[in-house]
Amino acid sequence: MATEHAAAVEQACVLIRNADDAPTLATLAAAVGMSSYHFQRVFKAHTGVSPKQYAMTVRRQRAAAML
């Protein structure tokens, strides 16, 4: 189960990094086959941040790289 969760989180991170606009929680959860509530908990347990916080960090890094 932990391996499946890690793979789902990695897949979501790739989706977030490759998206122009941050995908919604529902979109990410559907992409990895989980409910939004469960996915939010799994993502935060693996990364220490919510999917939204992760997306904001990715966006900040992109902006800094463009400057």
MOPAC internal coordinates of N, CA, C and O (Angstrom, degrees):
PM7 1SCF
backbone

  N    0.0000 0     0.00 0     0.00 0    0    0    0
  C    1.4431 1     0.00 0     0.00 0    1    0    0
  C    1.5274 1   111.11 1     0.00 0    2    1    0
  O    1.2310 1   120.27 1   137.82 1    3    2    1
  N    1.3139 1   117.09 1   -42.18 1    3    2    1
  C    1.4666 1   120.16 1  -179.81 1    5    3    2
  C    1.5270 1   110.93 1   -62.51 1    6    5    3
  O    1.2310 1   120.69 1   142.72 1    7    6    5
  N    1.3238 1   116.28 1   -37.28 1    7    6    5
  C    1.4660 1   120.22 1   179.08 1    9    7    6
  C    1.5284 1   110.29 1   -66.20 1   10    9    7
  O    1.2310 1   120.69 1   139.86 1   11   10    9
  N    1.3340 1   116.29 1   -40.14 1   11   10    9
  C    1.4635 1   120.09 1   178.50 1   13   11   10
  C    1.5272 1   110.65 1   -65.33 1   14   13   11
  O    1.2310 1   120.76 1   139.19 1   15   14   13
  N    1.3172 1   116.15 1   -40.81 1   15   14   13
  C    1.4625 1   119.87 1   178.69 1   17   15   14
  C    1.5231 1   110.68 1   -64.98 1   18   17   15
  O    1.2310 1   120.24 1   136.74 1   19   18   17
  N    1.3242 1   117.15 1   -43.26 1   19   18   17
  C    1.4666 1   120.54 1   179.17 1   21   19   18
  C    1.5255 1   110.54 1   -61.65 1   22   21   19
  O    1.2310 1   120.31 1   139.32 1   23   22   21
  N    1.3239 1   117.02 1   -40.68 1   23   22   21
  C    1.4645 1   120.84 1   179.14 1   25   23   22
  C    1.5269 1   110.34 1   -65.95 1   26   25   23
  O    1.2310 1   120.08 1   140.37 1   27   26   25
  N    1.3325 1   117.45 1   -39.63 1   27   26   25
  C    1.4616 1   121.22 1   179.10 1   29   27   26
  C    1.5249 1   110.78 1   -65.06 1   30   29   27
  O    1.2310 1   120.63 1   138.36 1   31   30   29
  N    1.3195 1   116.40 1   -41.64 1   31   30   29
  C    1.4648 1   120.54 1   178.94 1   33   31   30
  C    1.5256 1   110.14 1   -65.13 1   34   33   31
  O    1.2310 1   120.38 1   137.06 1   35   34   33
  N    1.3140 1   116.87 1   -42.94 1   35   34   33
  C    1.4716 1   120.04 1   178.88 1   37   35   34
  C    1.5242 1   110.56 1   -62.64 1   38   37   35
  O    1.2310 1   120.22 1   138.43 1   39   38   37
  N    1.3263 1   117.18 1   -41.57 1   39   38   37
  C    1.4618 1   120.91 1   178.13 1   41   39   38
  C    1.5284 1   110.28 1   -61.96 1   42   41   39
  O    1.2310 1   120.23 1   137.61 1   43   42   41
  N    1.3101 1   117.17 1   -42.39 1   43   42   41
  C    1.4629 1   120.90 1   178.85 1   45   43   42
  C    1.5265 1   111.04 1   -65.07 1   46   45   43
  O    1.2310 1   120.41 1   139.61 1   47   46   45
  N    1.3190 1   116.82 1   -40.39 1   47   46   45
  C    1.4740 1   120.20 1   178.69 1   49   47   46
  C    1.5244 1   110.61 1   -61.64 1   50   49   47
  O    1.2310 1   120.63 1   139.24 1   51   50   49
  N    1.3185 1   116.40 1   -40.76 1   51   50   49
  C    1.4689 1   120.33 1   177.83 1   53   51   50
  C    1.5288 1   109.69 1   -63.71 1   54   53   51
  O    1.2310 1   120.14 1   136.26 1   55   54   53
  N    1.3295 1   117.33 1   -43.74 1   55   54   53
  C    1.4639 1   120.49 1   178.26 1   57   55   54
  C    1.5257 1   111.02 1   -59.86 1   58   57   55
  O    1.2310 1   120.61 1   137.48 1   59   58   57
  N    1.3221 1   116.45 1   -42.52 1   59   58   57
  C    1.4658 1   120.64 1   179.79 1   61   59   58
  C    1.5225 1   110.41 1   -64.78 1   62   61   59
  O    1.2310 1   120.17 1   133.65 1   63   62   61
  N    1.3367 1   117.27 1   -46.35 1   63   62   61
  C    1.4699 1   120.72 1  -178.35 1   65   63   62
  C    1.5187 1   112.17 1   -64.95 1   66   65   63
  O    1.2310 1   119.88 1   148.16 1   67   66   65
  N    1.3334 1   117.84 1   -31.84 1   67   66   65
  C    1.4627 1   120.89 1  -176.65 1   69   67   66
  C    1.5221 1   114.06 1   -89.59 1   70   69   67
  O    1.2310 1   119.89 1   171.65 1   71   70   69
  N    1.3340 1   117.81 1    -8.35 1   71   70   69
  C    1.4657 1   121.38 1  -177.29 1   73   71   70
  C    1.5249 1   110.72 1   -85.83 1   74   73   71
  O    1.2310 1   121.03 1   -36.07 1   75   74   73
  N    1.3138 1   115.64 1   143.93 1   75   74   73
  C    1.4666 1   120.10 1   174.72 1   77   75   74
  C    1.5270 1   110.22 1   -71.61 1   78   77   75
  O    1.2310 1   120.70 1   135.11 1   79   78   77
  N    1.3170 1   116.26 1   -44.89 1   79   78   77
  C    1.4632 1   122.50 1   175.23 1   81   79   78
  C    1.5203 1   107.70 1  -112.13 1   82   81   79
  O    1.2310 1   120.43 1   -32.89 1   83   82   81
  N    1.3099 1   116.78 1   147.11 1   83   82   81
  C    1.4560 1   120.57 1  -178.32 1   85   83   82
  C    1.5268 1   110.44 1   -61.00 1   86   85   83
  O    1.2310 1   120.16 1   -53.51 1   87   86   85
  N    1.3367 1   117.31 1   126.49 1   87   86   85
  C    1.4623 1   119.26 1   176.75 1   89   87   86
  C    1.5266 1   110.71 1   -67.98 1   90   89   87
  O    1.2310 1   120.44 1   -27.43 1   91   90   89
  N    1.3109 1   116.77 1   152.57 1   91   90   89
  C    1.4520 1   120.79 1   178.54 1   93   91   90
  C    1.5270 1   109.95 1   -72.83 1   94   93   91
  O    1.2310 1   121.43 1   -18.40 1   95   94   93
  N    1.3095 1   114.86 1   161.60 1   95   94   93
  C    1.4647 1   120.63 1   176.62 1   97   95   94
  C    1.5214 1   109.78 1   -58.20 1   98   97   95
  O    1.2310 1   120.17 1   137.05 1   99   98   97
  N    1.3149 1   117.28 1   -42.95 1   99   98   97
  C    1.4618 1   121.39 1  -179.81 1  101   99   98
  C    1.5269 1   111.41 1   -62.06 1  102  101   99
  O    1.2310 1   120.18 1   139.75 1  103  102  101
  N    1.3153 1   117.26 1   -40.25 1  103  102  101
  C    1.4655 1   121.77 1   178.88 1  105  103  102
  C    1.5219 1   110.90 1   -64.35 1  106  105  103
  O    1.2310 1   120.79 1   133.90 1  107  106  105
  N    1.3234 1   116.10 1   -46.10 1  107  106  105
  C    1.4622 1   120.37 1   179.77 1  109  107  106
  C    1.5219 1   110.98 1   -64.30 1  110  109  107
  O    1.2310 1   120.58 1   135.45 1  111  110  109
  N    1.3238 1   116.49 1   -44.55 1  111  110  109
  C    1.4646 1   120.71 1  -179.43 1  113  111  110
  C    1.5264 1   110.95 1   -61.92 1  114  113  111
  O    1.2310 1   120.44 1   136.96 1  115  114  113
  N    1.3162 1   116.76 1   -43.04 1  115  114  113
  C    1.4686 1   120.53 1   179.05 1  117  115  114
  C    1.5314 1   110.64 1   -64.05 1  118  117  115
  O    1.2310 1   120.43 1   141.76 1  119  118  117
  N    1.3255 1   116.78 1   -38.24 1  119  118  117
  C    1.4667 1   120.70 1  -178.92 1  121  119  118
  C    1.5312 1   112.57 1   -63.95 1  122  121  119
  O    1.2310 1   120.64 1   151.08 1  123  122  121
  N    1.3291 1   116.38 1   -28.92 1  123  122  121
  C    1.4697 1   119.58 1  -179.44 1  125  123  122
  C    1.5233 1   112.04 1  -105.62 1  126  125  123
  O    1.2310 1   120.15 1  -175.60 1  127  126  125
  N    1.3335 1   117.31 1     4.40 1  127  126  125
  C    1.4526 1   121.50 1   174.46 1  129  127  126
  C    1.5190 1   115.44 1    74.43 1  130  129  127
  O    1.2310 1   120.20 1  -143.63 1  131  130  129
  N    1.3196 1   117.21 1    36.37 1  131  130  129
  C    1.4652 1   121.52 1   178.12 1  133  131  130
  C    1.5191 1   109.36 1  -128.71 1  134  133  131
  O    1.2310 1   121.12 1   -17.50 1  135  134  133
  N    1.3290 1   115.47 1   162.50 1  135  134  133
  C    1.4612 1   118.95 1   172.17 1  137  135  134
  C    1.5290 1   107.63 1   -72.89 1  138  137  135
  O    1.2310 1   120.61 1   -22.60 1  139  138  137
  N    1.3096 1   116.45 1   157.40 1  139  138  137
  C    1.4648 1   120.43 1  -179.59 1  141  139  138
  C    1.5251 1   111.47 1   -58.81 1  142  141  139
  O    1.2310 1   120.81 1   135.52 1  143  142  141
  N    1.3345 1   116.05 1   -44.48 1  143  142  141
  C    1.4629 1   120.72 1  -178.11 1  145  143  142
  C    1.5363 1   111.12 1   -62.12 1  146  145  143
  O    1.2310 1   120.74 1   132.03 1  147  146  145
  N    1.3171 1   116.18 1   -47.97 1  147  146  145
  C    1.4668 1   119.86 1  -178.37 1  149  147  146
  C    1.5327 1   110.93 1   -66.28 1  150  149  147
  O    1.2310 1   120.90 1   137.81 1  151  150  149
  N    1.3211 1   115.88 1   -42.19 1  151  150  149
  C    1.4582 1   119.33 1  -179.71 1  153  151  150
  C    1.5183 1   111.44 1   -61.68 1  154  153  151
  O    1.2310 1   120.42 1   137.16 1  155  154  153
  N    1.3343 1   116.80 1   -42.84 1  155  154  153
  C    1.4719 1   121.02 1   179.00 1  157  155  154
  C    1.5300 1   109.91 1   -56.14 1  158  157  155
  O    1.2310 1   120.49 1   133.66 1  159  158  157
  N    1.3335 1   116.67 1   -46.34 1  159  158  157
  C    1.4683 1   121.38 1  -178.77 1  161  159  158
  C    1.5232 1   111.43 1   -66.11 1  162  161  159
  O    1.2310 1   119.98 1   137.21 1  163  162  161
  N    1.3342 1   117.64 1   -42.79 1  163  162  161
  C    1.4613 1   121.71 1  -179.75 1  165  163  162
  C    1.5311 1   109.99 1   -65.18 1  166  165  163
  O    1.2310 1   120.46 1   134.72 1  167  166  165
  N    1.3263 1   116.73 1   -45.28 1  167  166  165
  C    1.4618 1   121.13 1  -178.71 1  169  167  166
  C    1.5172 1   110.50 1   -59.96 1  170  169  167
  O    1.2310 1   120.74 1   131.83 1  171  170  169
  N    1.3373 1   116.19 1   -48.17 1  171  170  169
  C    1.4610 1   120.03 1  -178.16 1  173  171  170
  C    1.5265 1   111.34 1   -65.90 1  174  173  171
  O    1.2310 1   119.90 1   143.96 1  175  174  173
  N    1.3231 1   117.80 1   -36.04 1  175  174  173
  C    1.4577 1   121.01 1   178.74 1  177  175  174
  C    1.5337 1   111.22 1   -64.52 1  178  177  175
  O    1.2310 1   120.36 1   145.37 1  179  178  177
  N    1.3268 1   116.92 1   -34.63 1  179  178  177
  C    1.4697 1   120.94 1  -177.90 1  181  179  178
  C    1.5196 1   113.80 1   -85.81 1  182  181  179
  O    1.2310 1   120.30 1   147.63 1  183  182  181
  N    1.3402 1   117.03 1   -32.37 1  183  182  181
  C    1.4707 1   119.19 1  -174.20 1  185  183  182
  C    1.5248 1   113.56 1  -108.92 1  186  185  183
  O    1.2310 1   120.50 1   159.18 1  187  186  185
  N    1.3145 1   116.65 1   -20.82 1  187  186  185
  C    1.4569 1   120.24 1  -176.94 1  189  187  186
  C    1.5161 1   113.80 1    86.84 1  190  189  187
  O    1.2310 1   120.32 1   176.86 1  191  190  189
  N    1.3189 1   117.00 1    -3.14 1  191  190  189
  C    1.4668 1   122.08 1   178.28 1  193  191  190
  C    1.5238 1   108.77 1  -136.58 1  194  193  191
  O    1.2310 1   120.83 1   -17.49 1  195  194  193
  N    1.3262 1   116.02 1   162.51 1  195  194  193
  C    1.4611 1   120.46 1   176.48 1  197  195  194
  C    1.5334 1   109.33 1   -76.77 1  198  197  195
  O    1.2310 1   120.13 1   -17.80 1  199  198  197
  N    1.3279 1   117.35 1   162.20 1  199  198  197
  C    1.4748 1   119.10 1   175.67 1  201  199  198
  C    1.5288 1   112.38 1   -57.16 1  202  201  199
  O    1.2310 1   120.15 1   143.38 1  203  202  201
  N    1.3336 1   117.31 1   -36.62 1  203  202  201
  C    1.4650 1   120.54 1   179.26 1  205  203  202
  C    1.5316 1   110.98 1   -65.99 1  206  205  203
  O    1.2310 1   120.56 1   136.76 1  207  206  205
  N    1.3274 1   116.53 1   -43.24 1  207  206  205
  C    1.4639 1   120.35 1   178.08 1  209  207  206
  C    1.5288 1   110.21 1   -63.41 1  210  209  207
  O    1.2310 1   120.51 1   139.50 1  211  210  209
  N    1.3184 1   116.64 1   -40.50 1  211  210  209
  C    1.4651 1   120.85 1   178.28 1  213  211  210
  C    1.5314 1   109.87 1   -61.77 1  214  213  211
  O    1.2310 1   120.57 1   135.09 1  215  214  213
  N    1.3342 1   116.52 1   -44.91 1  215  214  213
  C    1.4692 1   120.54 1  -179.95 1  217  215  214
  C    1.5259 1   111.09 1   -63.08 1  218  217  215
  O    1.2310 1   120.20 1   140.93 1  219  218  217
  N    1.3285 1   117.23 1   -39.07 1  219  218  217
  C    1.4687 1   120.31 1   178.37 1  221  219  218
  C    1.5308 1   110.43 1   -65.26 1  222  221  219
  O    1.2310 1   119.93 1   141.95 1  223  222  221
  N    1.3128 1   117.73 1   -38.05 1  223  222  221
  C    1.4660 1   121.41 1   177.46 1  225  223  222
  C    1.5214 1   110.52 1   -64.57 1  226  225  223
  O    1.2310 1   120.63 1   136.61 1  227  226  225
  N    1.3179 1   116.39 1   -43.39 1  227  226  225
  C    1.4678 1   120.49 1   178.39 1  229  227  226
  C    1.5205 1   109.76 1   -61.48 1  230  229  227
  O    1.2310 1   120.29 1   137.37 1  231  230  229
  N    1.3413 1   117.05 1   -42.63 1  231  230  229
  C    1.4682 1   120.59 1  -179.88 1  233  231  230
  C    1.5284 1   111.35 1   -64.42 1  234  233  231
  O    1.2310 1   120.55 1   139.18 1  235  234  233
  N    1.3417 1   116.56 1   -40.82 1  235  234  233
  C    1.4735 1   120.25 1   177.54 1  237  235  234
  C    1.5223 1   110.97 1   -62.77 1  238  237  235
  O    1.2310 1   120.31 1   138.04 1  239  238  237
  N    1.3321 1   117.01 1   -41.96 1  239  238  237
  C    1.4601 1   120.65 1   179.33 1  241  239  238
  C    1.5162 1   111.69 1   -63.39 1  242  241  239
  O    1.2310 1   120.77 1   140.16 1  243  242  241
  N    1.3311 1   116.13 1   -39.84 1  243  242  241
  C    1.4736 1   120.08 1   176.92 1  245  243  242
  C    1.5147 1   110.89 1   -62.83 1  246  245  243
  O    1.2310 1   120.67 1   135.33 1  247  246  245
  N    1.3308 1   116.33 1   -44.67 1  247  246  245
  C    1.4676 1   120.56 1  -179.06 1  249  247  246
  C    1.5264 1   110.30 1   -63.08 1  250  249  247
  O    1.2310 1   120.32 1   137.46 1  251  250  249
  N    1.3202 1   116.99 1   -42.54 1  251  250  249
  C    1.4652 1   120.87 1   179.95 1  253  251  250
  C    1.5142 1   110.70 1   -64.91 1  254  253  251
  O    1.2310 1   120.25 1   143.73 1  255  254  253
  N    1.3146 1   117.13 1   -36.27 1  255  254  253
  C    1.4610 1   120.66 1  -179.89 1  257  255  254
  C    1.5305 1   111.42 1   -68.84 1  258  257  255
  O    1.2310 1   120.75 1   151.20 1  259  258  257
  N    1.3375 1   116.17 1   -28.80 1  259  258  257
  C    1.4707 1   119.91 1  -179.24 1  261  259  258
  C    1.5212 1   112.85 1   -78.73 1  262  261  259
  O    1.2310 1   120.46 1   161.42 1  263  262  261
  N    1.3236 1   116.74 1   -18.58 1  263  262  261
  C    1.4772 1   119.46 1  -177.59 1  265  263  262
  C    1.4972 1   111.89 1   -78.46 1  266  265  263
  O    1.2310 1   120.10 1   180.00 1  267  266  265

